[in-house]
Amino acid sequence: MLLLEGQIVFEPLLKFLAKVSIEAGFGDHTFVVGGAPRNYILGCPIKDLDLVVDSVNFGRTSEEVAKMLQQSTPTKSSLVSNQYGVCILTLSPGWLLGGHTIPKVVLEIATARSESYNGKTGKGYKPDSVVPATITTDIFRRDFTTNALLWRLSNLIDGFNQAEILDLTKQGLDDLRTRVLRTPCDPDQTFTDDPTRMIRAVKFMLKYDFTLHSDTASAIRRNAHQLTKMPWDAVRKLLVDDLLLSGNPDQALQHLRNLGLNEVLVGLMESEQGFRKGVSRSLVELDPRFLVRLHQAGWPLDPSPMGFLSPEQRVLLGQHLSGTSSNELWLALKSPPVNQQALFTRHNLVGSARQLVSVTARAALLENPALASDAAALEAEVSRRL
């Protein structure tokens, strides 16, 4: 398989880590999980490396493995860990490996684990109990089968092509080939445990052209309300960064509506001022046609990028923008291209009456969008109306 840019860098790094793991004796019990094997099969760049240590069968923790890796790398590094048994090993850039200069690399090294989210009613997002477990148990707690594929680290000693991809769910490889998203276990439990996985499902649909297994889609519709249990800033970050700013926001919105998530997000915006304002501020530079569709989908944006237009004017704008890629009208509406000072003086406008120029210009533009490309004609029309 032809290696992409990210894979050219990561392959020598993984071969190096495999060599270290074999010499230190942890290679057969440490696995590369998730995005790296998935993206390699899909022919997409590898962005990050997640390692999981089966401490039940190995008898050593992720922190011990992380320290062994840290001591073996010829570059500056930092190592931090958290209460979930996850270590973050950050390797500084600049060292040469396999003829390539390695950039800054962040390795996430976790202990294989089982988790508790406080039962069926769950509080969501973060587990309240984490217990070391086998790699098989760890794999079945993950979000989707396509993200549960793995390499045994020691098998990467000769590179990607020589390493067997392990599919412990028995469905991941088939689902990846057919681009289907399915949960490794009961989907209701998967989405109750961490409701952000429903947003992530839409992310993967957009990014990799996946479709949802019928059971997965039904479970999202049943559990959409679970998003309200989440810290709103966690929902905002996923929604904005992974969906609305993904380059295909219209398709993202359509998926959200089809899965019953749009209604829940609208309710969350109505009830949480911080969420509403955080989302709204992130959308200022989006295509105005999409902003119109957000309003039509009920999004109570505040501050609204279209706050200077009445609801009726937003409808008119949507009609004018339909079928065109030009933002000329939108830009003219935001800042009417007229000599406002000359109009103020000519019509003796003072105080709040001065706002009439912008209001009148916008009304004229929405009645005749061609004025957006003819500033002189627009100014003459505004003067006539005043």
Secondary structure, DSSP 8 states (H G I E B T S, - for coil): ----HHHHHHHHHHHHHHHHHHHHT-GGGEEEETHHHHHHHHT-----EEEEE-HHHH---HHHHHHHHHHH-SS-EEEEE-TTSEEEEEE-S--EETTEE---EEEEEEE-EEEE-STTT---SS-SEEEE--HHHHHHTSS-GGG--EEEGGGGGG-GGGS-EE-TTSSHHHHHHHTEE--SS-HHHHHHH-THHHHHHHHHHHHH--EE-HHHHHHHHHHGGGGGGS-HHHHHHIIIIIIITSS-HHHHHHHHHHTTHHHHHHHHHHH-HHHHHHHHHTTTTS-HHHHHHHHHTT---SS-TTTTS-HHHHHHHHHHHTT----HHHHHHHS--S-HHHHHHHTT--GGGGGHHHHHHHHHHHH-GGGGG-HHHHHHHHHHH-
